[in-house]
Amino acid sequence: MPTTLAGRELTKKYIDDRNISITSLATTFGVGKMYMTQVLAGTKKSAAANELVLKIIETFKIRPNDID
């Protein structure tokens, strides 16, 4: 299974640049704050964690060219 490290990094930069809290992001996607923190940090690498990263990327339409 491919890793989603690049997607995790893009997501972290996206939420940081827009002052979106981990708590708000976790609430939006129906997961706990600790779980979201672990997913974005890369300590959770399960299929479900990878799917969550992909879902966040698609929801917010995060693209590498959009992040400066």
N, C-alpha and C positions, 0 to 999 in steps of 0.2 A: 504494500500500500504506500503510495507516495506521501511524503510529509507535507504539512501545510505551514511550515515554518515561515516562508515568505508571506503568506496570507496573514499569519498571526502578527508578524511585524507591521505589515501595512495597516491592520486593524488597530493595533496599539497606537500607531502614529495618528491615524484618523481620529480616534476618540480623544487622544491627547490634544491634538490641534483644535478640536471643537469643544473641548471641556465637557465631554460626556463622561459621567462617572461609571465606574465598573458596576456599581449598584444599579444605576439606571439601565445599563446595557443588560445586566443579568435579569432584571425585572422584565424588560421588554421581551426577552427570549425565554422566559419562564424557567430560569435556572437560578441556583443560589449564587451569591456573591463569591464565595470561596471557590466554587466550581468554575465560574467564569474566570477568576483570577488564575486558577491552575491551567485552564485551557489556553488562555492568552500567553501565559508564561511557558507553555510547552511541556509542563509536567504531566498533563493529561493528553495522551496521544491516541486514544481509542478511536474507533470508527465514529462513535457518537460525537466525540470532541471535534474530530475533523469535519464532520457534517455541520456542526454548530458554527465553526469558523467559516465554512463555505456559505452557510445561510446568512451570516452577518455580512459577508462580502457582497452577496447578491442583494440583500435588503437595502444596503446603503449605496450600492453600485460603486464600491471602492475599486479604483483602478490605479496601477502604479504611476501612470502619467498625471493623475490628479493630486498626488501627494508630493509636495515640494518641501 
